[in-house]
Amino acid sequence: MTFRFASIQRLHEHRRDEVGREVSQAFEAVAKIDERIDEVRTQLEAAKRQQHSISVDRVDSQLAAGRYQLQLKGDLQQLFQTRDQLQVEAQKRVDRLREAQAEVQKFEHLQSIAAEKALADQNQRMQTEIDEFNSRWNRRTST
């Protein structure tokens, strides 16, 4: 017996798999941003240590180090904003994945019901045949 909604079920399964890949990509993007945040934090810490080691009488070097730290802090802010946006997008994709999975489960449930009905119909046909056979057998033996 073939499930009459099999092609639609396959479409939903394909969509679920596609959305799953999108979720994976979103989390990979968040992970890359996190790595970049760690790199910039490390650079900022190194810049602070370097500024502390610069002689106080070297004003130009102190100012340059300060500007570099401000630039790194700005980069960090942008990275945090980007990460927040990516996390929102990742959550939306996770929600779409849940919806897609629910659709697939509905079709799996329908398929299960159809299989159970087909089995029940087959059992009923077999029982009818057995009853007919017994009826004929009983008529032959009673004659």
C-alpha positions in Angstrom: 0.0 0.0 0.0 1.3 3.4 -0.9 0.6 6.5 1.3 -1.5 8.8 -0.8 0.2 11.9 0.7 3.8 10.5 0.3 4.9 13.2 -2.2 3.6 16.0 0.0 5.3 14.4 3.0 8.6 14.3 1.0 8.2 18.0 0.2 7.7 18.8 3.9 10.7 16.6 4.9 12.8 18.4 2.3 11.7 21.8 3.6 12.5 20.7 7.2 15.9 19.5 6.1 16.5 22.8 4.3 15.4 24.8 7.4 17.7 22.7 9.5 20.7 23.6 7.3 19.7 27.3 7.6 19.7 26.9 11.4 23.1 25.4 11.3 24.4 28.2 9.1 22.9 30.8 11.6 24.7 29.2 14.5 27.9 28.9 12.6 27.7 32.7 11.9 27.1 33.4 15.6 30.1 31.2 16.4 32.3 33.1 13.9 31.2 36.4 15.4 32.0 35.1 18.9 35.5 34.1 17.7 36.0 37.6 16.3 34.8 39.1 19.5 37.4 37.0 21.4 40.1 38.2 18.9 39.2 41.8 19.4 39.1 41.5 23.2 42.6 40.0 23.1 43.8 42.8 20.9 42.3 45.4 23.2 43.9 43.8 26.3 47.2 43.8 24.4 46.8 47.4 23.5 46.1 48.4 27.1 49.2 46.5 28.3 51.2 48.2 25.5 49.9 51.7 26.5 50.9 51.1 30.1 54.4 50.3 29.0 54.7 53.5 26.9 56.6 56.2 28.6 54.4 59.1 29.9 56.5 61.7 28.1 55.7 60.1 24.7 52.3 61.9 24.3 52.0 61.0 20.6 52.4 57.3 21.3 50.0 57.5 24.2 47.3 59.3 22.0 47.8 56.8 19.2 47.4 53.9 21.6 44.3 55.5 23.1 42.8 56.0 19.6 43.5 52.4 18.7 41.8 51.2 21.9 38.7 53.4 21.1 38.7 51.8 17.6 38.8 48.3 19.1 36.0 49.2 21.5 33.9 50.5 18.6 34.6 47.3 16.7 33.5 45.3 19.8 30.2 47.2 20.0 29.5 46.5 16.3 30.3 42.9 16.8 28.0 42.6 19.8 25.2 44.2 17.8 25.8 41.9 14.9 25.8 38.9 17.2 22.5 40.0 18.8 21.0 40.4 15.3 22.3 36.9 14.3 20.9 35.4 17.5 17.5 36.8 16.8 17.7 35.4 13.2 18.9 32.0 14.5 15.9 31.9 16.9 13.5 32.7 14.1 15.1 29.8 12.1 14.8 27.5 15.1 11.1 28.4 15.3 10.7 27.7 11.6 12.4 24.4 12.1 10.0 23.4 14.9 7.1 24.3 12.6 8.5 22.3 9.7 9.1 19.3 12.1 5.6 19.5 13.3 4.3 19.4 9.7 6.4 16.3 9.0 5.1 14.7 12.2 1.5 15.4 11.1 2.2 13.5 7.9 3.9 10.7 9.7 0.9 10.4 11.9 -1.4 10.4 8.9 0.8 7.7 7.3 0.6 5.6 10.5 -3.2 5.9 10.6 -3.4 5.0 6.9 -1.2 1.9 7.5 -3.3 0.8 10.5 -6.5 1.2 8.5 -5.0 -0.7 5.6 -4.0 -3.5 8.0 -7.5 -3.5 9.6 -9.1 -3.7 6.1 -6.8 -6.5 5.1 -7.6 -8.4 8.4 -11.3 -7.9 7.8 -11.1 -9.2 4.2 -9.1 -12.2 5.5 -11.7 -12.9 8.2 -14.5 -12.6 5.7 -12.7 -15.2 3.5 -12.2 -17.5 6.5 -15.8 -17.2 7.5 -16.9 -18.0 3.9 -14.6 -20.9 3.8 -15.9 -22.2 7.1 -19.5 -21.7 6.0 -18.9 -23.7 2.8 -17.0 -26.4 4.8 -19.8 -26.7 7.3 -22.4 -27.1 4.4 -20.3 -29.8 2.8 -19.8 -31.7 6.0 -23.4 -31.5 7.0 -24.7 -32.9 3.8 
